[in-house]
Amino acid sequence: MARIVIADDESIIRLDLKEILESAGYDVVGEAARGDDAEQLIRDLLPDLALLDVKMPGLDGIEVARLVSALPVTVVLLTAFSQRDLIESARDAGVSAYLVKPFRSAELLPKLAAILNRPDSPDDATTEVRVMDDKIEARELVQRAKSLIMDSLGVDEPAAFDAIQRCAMKSRRRMGDVAADVLAHGVGVLE
């Protein structure tokens, strides 16, 4: 199985990741709480995969990815942030994938297996970035639509989200598409 280095400044996340990965048969060969320590571990151990948090003391995950980009290691970023500029910076730094926290083992393990087993081709990287861009755009649309619904109908955020979700399920469309309709045509489209 693949050899993995984990870097996250939150010890509980490192512990959870290590447990998930080792129970799936992966070999966690190193852990770090700081980006500069992660860079050194990656250089010393040459793992197959480095799971790096974006926000860490020392160096951030994107900078670590940039510094080790010449090494034969697959870098995956873990973060709670999903801003478009972060994804573009990650892509430019040679990051293979971007996983948004919180994650569950049922989601994480298949994604890591696919990342580790896929051929490295520019088309794959372009597709990955395009899919992530679409997800971020949908999240941004849903956020903006929730704000509009909250202001227009005087409801709280969970109720606004629920309204978008119910409309999406009822019309068998994606939430991002419903949110785009709300922004373009108003809250009346939810009925």
C-alpha positions in Angstrom: 0.0 0.0 0.0 0.9 3.6 -0.4 3.2 5.4 2.0 1.7 8.6 3.3 2.8 11.8 5.2 0.0 13.7 7.1 0.4 17.4 7.9 -2.2 19.3 9.9 -1.8 21.7 12.8 -4.8 20.1 14.5 -3.7 16.9 16.3 -7.2 15.4 16.4 -7.4 15.6 12.6 -4.0 14.0 12.2 -5.0 11.2 14.6 -8.3 10.7 12.8 -6.6 10.6 9.4 -3.9 8.2 10.6 -6.6 5.8 12.0 -8.7 5.9 8.9 -5.7 5.4 6.6 -4.0 2.7 8.6 -7.3 0.8 9.0 -7.5 0.8 5.2 -4.0 -0.6 4.9 -2.0 2.5 4.1 1.3 3.1 5.7 1.5 6.5 7.5 5.2 7.1 7.6 5.2 10.6 9.1 3.1 13.3 10.7 3.7 17.0 11.1 1.9 19.9 12.7 3.9 22.6 10.9 4.4 23.2 7.2 8.2 23.5 7.4 8.3 20.1 9.3 6.1 18.6 6.6 8.4 19.7 3.9 11.4 18.1 5.6 9.5 14.9 6.2 8.5 14.7 2.6 12.1 15.3 1.5 13.4 12.7 3.9 10.8 10.0 3.5 9.7 10.5 -0.1 6.1 9.2 0.5 3.8 8.3 -2.3 1.2 10.8 -1.0 1.3 13.9 1.2 -1.9 15.0 2.8 -1.4 18.7 3.7 -3.7 21.1 5.5 -3.8 24.5 3.7 -3.5 26.6 6.9 -0.5 25.6 9.1 2.1 27.4 11.0 5.6 27.7 9.5 4.6 27.2 5.8 1.1 26.7 4.5 0.2 23.6 2.5 0.4 25.4 -0.9 3.9 26.6 -0.2 5.0 23.1 0.9 3.4 21.7 -2.3 5.4 24.2 -4.3 8.6 23.4 -2.6 8.3 19.6 -3.1 6.8 19.8 -6.6 9.9 18.4 -8.2 9.8 15.3 -6.0 7.9 12.1 -7.1 5.1 12.7 -4.5 1.4 13.2 -5.0 0.1 16.2 -2.9 -3.4 16.5 -1.7 -4.6 19.5 0.2 -7.1 19.2 3.0 -9.0 22.4 4.0 -12.2 23.8 5.3 -11.8 26.7 2.8 -13.1 26.6 -0.7 -12.1 29.9 -2.3 -11.4 29.9 -6.0 -8.0 31.7 -5.5 -6.8 28.9 -3.2 -7.6 26.3 -5.8 -5.8 28.2 -8.5 -2.8 28.6 -6.2 -2.9 24.9 -5.4 -3.1 23.9 -9.0 -0.1 26.2 -9.8 1.8 24.6 -7.0 1.3 21.1 -8.5 -1.3 19.9 -6.1 -3.1 16.8 -7.4 -6.4 17.2 -5.6 -8.2 19.3 -3.1 -10.4 17.8 -0.4 -12.8 19.9 1.7 -13.1 19.2 5.4 -15.0 17.8 7.2 -14.6 14.5 5.5 -15.7 10.9 6.4 -13.7 7.8 5.7 -16.5 6.6 3.3 -15.7 9.6 1.1 -12.0 10.0 1.8 -10.8 6.5 1.0 -12.3 6.1 -2.4 -11.0 9.6 -3.4 -7.5 8.8 -2.2 -7.6 5.4 -4.0 -8.6 7.1 -7.2 -6.0 9.8 -6.8 -3.2 7.3 -6.2 -4.3 5.0 -9.0 -5.0 7.5 -11.7 -2.6 8.1 -14.5 -0.9 11.5 -14.4 -2.1 13.3 -17.4 -2.8 17.0 -18.0 -6.4 16.1 -19.0 -7.0 14.6 -15.6 -5.6 17.6 -13.8 -7.8 19.9 -16.0 -10.9 17.9 -15.3 -10.2 17.9 -11.5 -9.8 21.7 -11.5 -12.9 22.1 -13.6 -15.0 19.9 -11.3 -13.7 21.8 -8.2 -14.4 25.1 -9.9 -18.0 24.0 -10.6 -18.4 22.9 -6.9 -17.1 26.2 -5.7 -19.4 28.2 -8.0 -22.4 26.2 -6.8 -21.5 26.8 -3.2 -21.1 30.5 -3.9 -24.5 30.6 -5.7 -26.2 28.7 -2.8 -24.6 31.2 -0.3 -25.9 34.2 -2.2 -29.3 32.7 -2.8 -29.6 31.9 1.0 -28.9 35.5 1.8 -31.5 36.7 -0.7 -34.1 34.2 0.7 -33.3 35.2 4.3 -33.7 38.9 3.5 -36.8 38.5 1.3 -38.7 36.0 3.5 -37.3 36.9 6.9 -36.2 33.4 7.7 -33.0 32.0 9.3 -30.1 30.4 7.4 -31.2 26.7 8.0 -34.7 27.5 6.7 -33.3 29.3 3.6 -31.0 26.3 2.9 -34.0 23.9 3.4 -36.1 25.9 0.9 -33.3 25.5 -1.8 -32.8 21.8 -1.0 -36.6 21.0 -1.1 -37.0 22.9 -4.4 -33.9 21.0 -5.9 -35.3 17.6 -4.8 -38.8 18.4 -6.0 -37.6 19.6 -9.4 -34.8 17.0 -9.6 -32.2 19.7 -10.2 -28.9 20.5 -8.5 -29.0 23.0 -5.6 -26.6 25.3 -7.6 -29.1 25.5 -10.5 -32.0 26.3 -8.1 -29.8 28.9 -6.4 -29.0 30.5 -9.8 -32.7 30.7 -10.6 -33.4 32.3 -7.2 -30.8 34.9 -7.9 -32.0 35.5 -11.5 -35.7 35.4 -10.9 -36.4 35.9 -7.2 -37.7 33.7 -4.4 -40.9 33.0 -6.3 -39.1 30.2 -8.1 -39.1 28.2 -4.9 -42.8 27.7 -4.9 
